[in-house]
C-alpha cells in the first residue's frame, strides 16, 4: 500500500484521553512503562518476535542516512544526505539510503521501529545510535514536526536519559499547534485536508497520532495542558465517527484507507471512554480480519496488506486486552513474522519496501508481546484500562 505517498503531500502526518479527573487514570505512574524490564509475555511468538525485531532494527540502521560514524555500515564517506532520516520508497534491491534528502515526516514514525526493538530487548547499541541519529535530525530540522515525531522525542528522552529530546519535541509541537491557533484548529485542519483529498480513512490515523503525541507531552510536561489537547483530538475523531454524515464512515468498507481508519478509530473511542462506539468499531475490525491473520485496505484493495495489518496489531494491543483481541493479535503477528524478508525488512506484493512499513510492523510486533498496560507508547497506558472498563464484551465473534 502506498500509504505515505499521500502523506508526503500533507505535512500534518500523525504518523496514524481520559476525561480530566478520572482517579484511576490519574493514579498511573507516567513513565514506569517505558523503562527496561517491562517486556511481559503477552503473545505466543516471543522468541520469533525478538529475532524479527533484531533483524528489522539492523535493516532500519542500514537504510538510514546516518550521521554518527558509520552506523549504516556503508562507509564513513557515503553518498547519502547525512540527515538522520529514511527514504520513502526503496529501489528494488536497495541496501542503503539514496542520495535524496529524507522526507521530514518519516523521522519519528520510522525511528519508532528502532525504539521498539530496543525496548523489547531485541537490539542494542546499533539500534540506539539509529534512534539518536533520528533525534539529531529532528533537532536540526524544524520541519520534522509530525505527530509520531513528538511521541518519539519523548520516548527518546527517556531512553537516552536526555530530556533535551523531549524539549525539542515540545518546541516543534507548540509551533505546529500555534500555526493553526490551537489543538482544535490543528485537528480540524488535518481532518479537512484528508477529507478534501478523498482520504477519509486517514483522519482517525492522523488525528489519533496527535492524541498519542499530546499524551506523551503531558507525561513529560505535566500541568501544561497537553492532556486537554489529547481529549480535543480524540473528540474530533469521535464526533466525526458518530456524525449523521461522517467524513469517515467506519461501517463502509469501501472508504479509502478503510482498514487503517477502522483500526485507529479504536484509539479515540477508547481515550474518551466511549464504550458503545468502541465495541462497534472493534467488532467491525475483528470481523474484517482474513483467515491468515492479515487485513486488507478496503473493498477495492481486499488483499493482504502489510501496513494495515500492522496498524490493526498496534491499535488492538494499545486498546484491548480481551481474549478475542489477543487471538486476533496472535494471528496478525504470525502473518507478519512469516512475511519478513531475509534482509530484515518487509516487501509488499508489488516488490517494493518502505522503511516506514518496516517500522510500523516492528512497533506492532513489539506491542503484541507486552503485558496489557505496559506497552509504553502511551505513558501511563490509560487506553487499555479505559477500554476494558468501557467494553468488556466483544460484540461479534472472530471469523
C-alpha positions in Angstrom: 0.0 0.0 0.0 1.4 3.4 -1.0 0.3 4.9 2.3 2.9 7.6 2.6 2.8 8.7 -1.0 -0.3 10.6 0.1 1.1 11.5 3.5 4.0 13.2 1.9 1.7 15.9 0.5 0.3 16.7 3.9 2.9 17.6 6.4 0.5 17.2 9.3 1.1 13.4 9.3 0.2 11.9 12.7 2.0 9.0 11.9 -1.9 7.1 12.1 -7.7 10.9 26.9 -9.2 10.2 29.8 -11.5 12.9 31.0 -9.8 15.2 33.5 -10.4 14.0 37.0 -10.5 10.3 36.3 -9.0 9.0 39.5 -7.9 5.6 38.2 -6.0 7.0 35.2 -4.5 9.9 37.2 -3.0 7.5 39.6 -0.9 5.7 37.0 2.8 6.5 37.0 3.7 8.5 33.9 6.7 6.7 32.6 7.3 3.5 34.5 6.1 1.6 31.5 8.9 3.0 29.3 11.8 1.6 31.3 13.6 -1.6 30.6 12.3 -4.7 32.2 8.6 -4.4 31.1 8.8 -6.9 28.4 6.0 -9.3 29.5 4.8 -12.3 27.6 1.6 -11.3 26.1 2.0 -13.1 22.8 2.8 -16.7 21.8 5.6 -15.9 19.4 8.1 -14.4 21.9 11.4 -15.7 20.5 10.4 -15.3 16.9 9.3 -11.7 17.5 12.6 -10.9 19.2 14.5 -12.3 16.3 12.3 -10.4 13.8 12.8 -7.2 15.7 16.5 -7.5 15.9 16.7 -8.1 12.1 14.3 -5.2 11.5 16.4 -2.8 13.6 19.5 -3.8 11.6 17.7 -3.2 8.4 16.5 0.3 9.5 20.1 1.1 10.6 21.4 0.1 7.2 18.8 2.2 5.3 19.2 5.4 7.4 21.1 8.5 6.2 23.3 8.1 9.2 25.2 11.0 10.8 27.0 9.3 13.7 30.1 7.5 12.4 29.2 4.6 10.1 26.1 3.2 11.7 24.6 2.3 8.3 27.8 0.2 7.6 28.1 1.8 4.1 31.3 3.8 4.7 32.0 6.9 6.7 32.1 9.0 3.5 28.9 7.8 2.0 26.7 9.4 -0.7 23.5 9.8 1.5 22.4 13.2 2.8 23.5 12.6 6.4 20.2 14.0 7.7 19.3 11.1 10.0 16.2 10.1 8.1 15.0 7.5 5.6 13.8 7.3 2.0 10.1 6.8 1.5 10.2 4.1 -1.2 13.3 1.9 -1.8 14.5 0.9 -5.2 14.4 -2.8 -5.8 17.5 -4.4 -4.2 18.5 -1.3 -2.3 20.8 -1.8 0.6 21.4 1.8 1.7 19.8 5.3 1.6 19.7 7.1 -1.7 21.3 10.5 -2.4 18.0 12.3 -2.0 17.1 14.2 1.1 14.9 12.3 3.6 11.2 13.4 3.7 10.8 15.3 7.1 7.6 13.4 8.1 9.2 10.0 8.2 11.7 10.5 11.1 9.8 9.7 14.3 7.4 7.2 12.6 10.3 5.2 11.3 12.6 5.6 14.3 9.9 4.1 16.5 10.8 0.8 14.9 14.3 1.1 16.3 12.9 2.1 19.7 10.6 -0.9 19.7 13.5 -3.2 19.1 15.5 -1.6 21.9 12.6 -1.5 24.3 11.8 -5.2 23.8 15.4 -6.2 24.4 15.8 -7.4 20.8 18.5 -4.9 19.7 21.3 -3.0 21.3 23.8 -0.2 20.6 23.4 0.0 16.9 19.7 0.5 17.2 20.3 3.1 19.9 22.6 5.0 17.5 19.9 4.8 14.9 17.4 6.4 17.3 19.9 9.1 18.3 20.6 9.9 14.6 16.9 10.4 14.1 16.7 12.6 17.2 19.6 14.7 15.9 17.8 15.1 12.6 14.8 16.3 14.4 16.9 18.8 16.4 18.4 20.2 13.2 15.2 20.5 11.2 12.2 22.3 12.5 10.1 20.7 9.7 10.3 17.4 11.5 7.1 18.0 13.2 4.6 15.2 12.5 2.7 13.6 15.4 4.9 10.5 15.6 7.9 12.8 15.9 6.5 14.2 19.2 5.9 10.7 20.6 9.4 9.6 19.5 11.1 12.7 21.1 9.6 11.9 24.5 10.4 8.3 24.3 14.0 9.0 23.1 14.5 11.4 26.0 13.7 8.6 28.4 15.7 6.0 26.5 18.8 8.2 26.3 18.3 9.9 29.7 18.4 13.2 27.8 15.4 15.5 28.4 16.6 17.7 25.6 14.9 15.4 23.1 11.5 15.9 24.9 12.1 19.7 24.9 12.7 19.6 21.1 9.5 17.6 20.6 7.6 20.1 22.7 9.0 23.1 20.8 8.1 21.6 17.5 4.6 20.6 18.7 3.9 24.0 20.2 5.0 25.7 16.9 2.8 23.4 14.8 -0.2 23.9 17.1 0.2 27.7 17.1 0.3 27.7 13.3 -3.4 26.6 13.4 -4.2 28.7 16.6 -4.8 25.8 18.9 -5.3 22.0 19.1 -8.9 22.3 17.8 -7.7 24.2 14.8 -4.8 21.8 14.1 -7.1 18.7 14.4 -9.7 20.3 12.2 -7.1 21.2 9.6 -5.9 17.6 9.5 -9.4 16.2 9.2 -10.4 18.7 6.5 -7.3 18.2 4.5 -7.7 14.4 4.4 -11.4 14.7 3.5 -10.7 17.2 0.7 -8.2 14.7 -0.7 -10.7 11.8 -0.5 -8.5 10.1 2.1 -11.1 9.8 4.9 -9.7 6.7 6.5 -6.5 8.6 7.3 -8.5 11.0 9.6 -8.6 8.6 12.6 -5.0 7.7 11.8 -3.5 11.2 11.6 -5.6 12.7 14.4 -5.2 9.6 16.5 -1.4 10.0 16.4 -1.9 13.5 17.8 -3.8 12.0 20.7 -0.8 9.9 21.5 1.6 12.9 20.9 -0.3 15.1 23.3 -0.5 12.3 25.9 3.3 11.8 25.6 4.0 15.5 26.0 1.7 15.6 29.0 3.7 12.9 30.7 6.9 14.8 30.1 5.5 18.2 31.0 2.5 17.7 33.4 0.3 20.6 34.0 1.0 22.3 30.7 -2.4 21.5 29.2 -1.3 18.8 26.8 -3.9 16.4 28.3 -6.6 18.7 27.2 -5.2 18.7 23.7 -5.3 14.9 23.7 -9.0 15.0 24.5 -9.6 17.6 21.9 -8.0 15.5 19.2 -9.9 12.4 20.3 -13.2 14.4 20.3 -12.6 15.4 16.7 -12.4 11.8 15.6 -15.3 10.6 17.7 -17.5 13.5 16.7 -16.9 12.5 13.0 -17.4 8.8 13.6 -20.8 9.5 15.3 -22.0 12.2 12.9 -25.1 11.6 10.8 -22.9 12.3 7.8 -19.4 11.3 8.8 -16.3 12.0 6.7 -15.1 8.6 7.6 -17.9 6.1 7.8 -16.5 3.2 9.7 -19.4 1.0 8.7 -18.5 1.3 5.0 -15.6 -0.9 3.9 -15.4 0.9 0.5 -14.0 4.0 2.2 -10.4 5.0 1.2 -7.8 3.6 3.6 -10.7 1.9 5.4 -8.6 -0.7 7.3 -6.2 1.8 8.8 -9.1 4.2 9.6 -11.0 1.5 11.3 -8.1 0.4 13.4 -7.2 3.9 14.5 -10.8 4.7 15.4 -10.2 2.4 18.4 -7.7 4.9 19.9 -10.0 7.9 20.0 -13.1 5.9 21.2 -11.0 4.3 24.0 -9.4 7.5 25.0 -12.8 9.1 25.6 -14.3 6.0 27.2 -17.0 5.7 24.6 -17.8 2.1 25.2 -20.6 1.7 22.8 -18.6 3.1 19.9 -15.5 1.2 20.9 -17.5 -2.1 20.9 -18.9 -1.4 17.5 -15.6 -0.4 15.9 -13.9 -3.4 17.5 -16.4 -5.8 16.2 -16.1 -4.4 12.7 -12.3 -4.6 12.8 -12.2 -8.2 14.1 -14.8 -9.2 11.5 -12.5 -7.8 8.7 -9.5 -10.0 9.6 -8.6 -12.5 7.0 -8.2 -16.2 7.8 -4.4 -15.9 7.5 -4.4 -13.1 10.1 -4.0 -10.1 7.8 -6.2 -7.2 6.9 -6.9 -5.5 3.6 -7.1 -1.8 2.6 -10.8 -1.7 1.6 -13.2 -3.4 -0.8 -11.3 -2.1 -3.8 -8.0 -3.5 -2.4 -9.1 -6.5 -0.4 -5.8 -8.4 -0.5 -3.4 -8.9 2.5 -1.8 -5.5 3.3 1.3 -5.3 5.5 0.8 -1.8 6.8 -2.9 -2.1 7.5 -2.2 -5.4 9.4 0.5 -3.6 11.4 -1.9 -0.7 12.2 -4.6 -3.2 13.4 -2.0 -5.0 15.5 -0.8 -1.8 17.1 -4.2 -0.4 18.0 -5.6 -3.7 19.3 -2.6 -4.1 21.5 -2.9 -0.5 22.7 -6.6 -0.6 23.5 -7.9 -4.1 24.1 -7.0 -7.0 26.4 -9.9 -9.3 25.6 -9.4 -12.9 24.6 -10.7 -12.3 21.0 -8.4 -9.3 20.6 -5.5 -11.3 21.8 -6.3 -14.1 19.4 -6.5 -11.6 16.5 -3.2 -10.1 17.5 -1.5 -13.5 17.6 -2.8 -14.3 14.1 -1.7 -10.9 12.8 1.8 -11.4 14.4 2.1 -14.8 12.8 1.2 -13.4 9.4 3.8 -10.6 9.7 6.5 -12.9 11.0 6.0 -15.2 8.0 6.2 -12.2 5.6 9.6 -10.9 6.8 12.3 -11.0 4.1 15.8 -12.3 4.6 17.0 -8.7 4.7 15.1 -8.0 7.9 12.5 -5.8 6.1 9.2 -6.5 4.5 8.5 -6.4 0.8 4.9 -5.8 -0.4 3.1 -7.6 -3.2 4.4 -5.2 -5.8 8.0 -5.9 -4.8 8.6 -2.6 -3.0 9.8 -2.0 0.5 9.1 1.1 2.6 11.2 1.7 5.7 8.1 3.2 7.4 6.2 0.0 6.9 9.2 -2.0 8.3 8.9 0.3 11.4 5.2 0.0 11.6 5.4 -3.7 11.7 8.2 -3.7 14.2 6.2 -1.5 16.5 3.1 -3.7 16.1 5.1 -6.8 16.9 6.7 -5.2 20.0 3.3 -4.1 21.3 1.8 -7.6 20.7 4.3 -9.0 23.2 3.9 -6.6 26.1 1.7 -7.1 29.1 -1.5 -5.1 28.9 -0.9 -1.6 30.2 2.9 -1.9 29.8 3.3 -1.1 26.1 4.9 2.2 26.9 3.8 4.2 23.8 1.1 5.9 25.8 2.7 7.0 29.1 0.6 5.5 31.9 -1.1 3.2 29.3 -4.6 4.5 30.0 -6.1 3.2 26.8 -6.1 -0.5 27.8 -7.7 0.1 31.2 -10.3 2.5 29.8 -11.3 0.2 27.0 -11.5 -2.8 29.3 -13.8 -0.9 31.7 -15.9 0.5 28.9 -16.2 -2.6 26.7 -15.6 -5.9 28.5 -17.6 -7.9 26.0 -17.0 -8.4 22.2 -20.0 -7.7 20.0 -19.0 -10.2 17.3 -17.0 -13.4 17.2 -13.8 -13.8 15.3 -14.3 -15.3 11.8 
